[in-house]
Amino acid sequence: MLWETIERVNRMRQKAMSDPEFHKTAQEHAKTLEFVEQEFEYRRIRRKKTKLKKPKSLADIYQKTSATDDENPSGIEH
């Protein structure tokens, strides 16, 4: 049974290899795969560059920007 399947697949492969339409389709498929791989690689590289940014620390986020931040606007001490 396995041998019959191998022979059948081999005959189909030989038939496909002798078909010019198959070759044309295979070349188009290869070009499409190359294009997709290039696009994926471009996006992966671009994404990797954005990850290289230093994440903000809490000190950066809550850094005081002016002297008025030191004052207590309500005047009530806690």
Contacts in CASP RR format, 6 or more apart in sequence:
PFRMAT RR
TARGET T0000
AUTHOR 0000-0000-0000
METHOD contacts of the structure
MODEL  1
MLWETIERVNRMRQKAMSDPEFHKTAQEHAKTLEFVEQEFEYRRIRRKKT
KLKKPKSLADIYQKTSATDDENPSGIEH
16 22 0 8 1.000
17 23 0 8 1.000
64 70 0 8 1.000
END
